[in-house]
Amino acid sequence: MFPQLKKINNESGIVLFIVLMTAIIIMIFSLGILTQSMNEINYAQQQIDQISSEQLTKGIWWNAYATGMTNLPPSSATTLGGGRSYQMGVSPPADGSTKYTAVTSYDTF
């Protein structure tokens, strides 16, 4: 009747495009949050390992010191929580001085 008022229905693809773009943007933000969380978890685990290693080193040092540095423990492995194994040992000085060395290391996954 009034051809100038007739609406052309070619906007069906725009809605699909908007929905897809919204979904892609949400997925990008989710991936960013997940990546940041994983980085923080890995950093926290690294700090836990460093603190555990340091405390084990101090423990074997004072244990050896309490026994008069006579029965030094051989390098041994112990497993703490999380499945990490720590290598630790106290070594006497090579030059005959009184500077003993306590070393602890851990494996990484």
C-alpha positions as CSV (number, residue, x, y, z in Angstrom):
1,M,0.0,0.0,0.0
2,F,2.7,2.5,1.0
3,P,5.9,1.2,-0.5
4,Q,8.1,3.8,1.1
5,L,7.0,2.6,4.6
6,K,7.8,-1.1,3.9
7,K,10.6,-2.3,6.1
8,I,13.3,-4.5,4.5
9,N,14.1,-7.5,6.8
10,N,17.9,-8.0,6.2
11,E,19.0,-7.5,9.8
12,S,19.0,-11.1,10.9
13,G,22.7,-11.5,10.5
14,I,23.6,-8.5,12.7
15,V,22.1,-10.2,15.8
16,L,24.1,-13.3,15.2
17,F,27.3,-11.2,14.7
18,I,26.7,-9.3,17.9
19,V,26.1,-12.5,19.9
20,L,29.3,-14.1,18.4
21,M,31.4,-11.0,19.2
22,T,30.1,-10.9,22.7
23,A,30.9,-14.6,23.2
24,I,34.4,-14.1,21.8
25,I,35.1,-11.1,24.1
26,I,33.9,-13.1,27.2
27,M,36.2,-16.0,26.2
28,I,39.2,-13.7,25.8
29,F,38.6,-12.2,29.3
30,S,38.1,-15.7,30.8
31,L,41.4,-16.8,29.2
32,G,43.2,-13.8,30.6
33,I,41.8,-14.5,34.1
34,L,42.8,-18.2,33.9
35,T,46.3,-17.4,32.7
36,Q,46.8,-14.9,35.5
37,S,45.6,-17.4,38.1
38,M,47.9,-20.1,36.8
39,N,50.9,-17.6,36.9
40,E,50.0,-16.8,40.5
41,I,49.7,-20.5,41.5
42,N,53.1,-21.3,39.9
43,Y,54.8,-18.3,41.7
44,A,53.2,-19.3,45.0
45,Q,54.5,-22.9,44.6
46,Q,58.0,-21.5,43.8
47,Q,57.9,-19.5,47.0
48,I,56.7,-22.5,49.0
49,D,59.6,-24.6,47.6
50,Q,62.2,-21.9,48.4
51,I,60.9,-21.5,52.0
52,S,60.7,-25.3,52.6
53,S,64.2,-25.7,51.2
54,E,65.6,-23.0,53.4
55,Q,64.0,-24.4,56.5
56,L,65.2,-27.9,55.8
57,T,68.7,-26.5,55.3
58,K,68.6,-24.7,58.7
59,G,67.1,-27.9,60.3
60,I,69.9,-30.2,59.1
61,W,72.5,-27.6,60.0
62,W,71.3,-27.3,63.6
63,N,70.9,-31.0,63.9
64,A,74.5,-31.6,62.8
65,Y,75.6,-28.7,65.0
66,A,73.8,-30.2,68.1
67,T,75.7,-33.5,67.6
68,G,79.1,-31.7,67.5
69,M,79.5,-32.0,63.8
70,T,80.6,-35.6,64.4
71,N,77.9,-37.6,62.6
72,L,77.1,-35.5,59.5
73,P,74.1,-36.8,57.6
74,P,74.8,-38.1,54.1
75,S,72.9,-36.6,51.2
76,S,69.4,-37.9,51.6
77,A,66.0,-37.3,50.0
78,T,62.8,-36.7,51.9
79,T,59.4,-36.1,50.5
80,L,57.2,-33.4,51.9
81,G,53.6,-32.5,51.0
82,G,52.9,-32.1,47.3
83,G,55.2,-34.8,46.1
84,R,58.4,-32.8,46.1
85,S,61.6,-34.5,46.9
86,Y,64.4,-32.5,48.6
87,Q,68.1,-33.5,48.5
88,M,69.9,-32.3,51.6
89,G,73.3,-32.8,53.2
90,V,76.0,-31.2,55.3
91,S,79.5,-31.3,54.0
92,P,82.7,-30.6,56.0
93,P,85.2,-28.0,54.8
94,A,87.8,-29.1,52.3
95,D,90.5,-26.9,53.6
96,G,90.4,-27.9,57.2
97,S,88.6,-24.7,58.4
98,T,85.4,-24.7,60.5
99,K,83.1,-23.5,57.7
100,Y,80.6,-26.4,57.1
101,T,78.2,-26.2,54.3
102,A,74.5,-27.2,54.4
103,V,72.8,-27.6,51.0
104,T,69.2,-28.4,50.2
105,S,67.8,-28.7,46.7
106,Y,64.5,-29.8,45.3
107,D,63.2,-31.2,42.1
108,T,60.7,-29.3,39.9
109,F,57.8,-30.8,38.0
